[in-house]
Structures are given as structure tokens and as C-alpha cells.
């Protein structure tokens, strides 16, 4: 995923830097660096956002896995 594609997906889906950061498990600053082309967007993040953008997965699916990960980190 390119920076331009990331921006388009975010805009189309009403996503903020914070939303993408939560989904990707990174900081908002990292998302800003992807948007500004300072750093490359990891392939896994691009694939996840593309799957969401095309309706292959939804927010409920992502939320389920994010919550599992947060519980594991807290333990």
C-alpha cells in the first residue's frame, strides 16, 4: 500500500490516525510517518486495511482480534 492509497482508504472510511494506529498496533506518530512517506507501510497493515476497505473484513472482526491482543499484553 502506498501513502496515497492509505490516505484514500482513511478518507473513504472516515478513519483517523488514531483509528489506524489502534488497528496496526502502532502510535499515531507512526501513522503520520506512513502518510508523509517517511517510512514504508508494512505489508501486513496494507493488507488489513485493503481487506477492510473492500468489505472482506469488518470492524467487528478487527475489534475481536485487537481485544484478544490487548488482553494478552495485560497478562
Secondary structure, DSSP 4 states (H G I P E B T S, - for coil): --HHHHHHHHHHHT--HHHHHHHHTS-HHHHHHHHTTSSPPPHHHHHHHHHHHTTSS-HHHHHHHHHHHHHHHH-
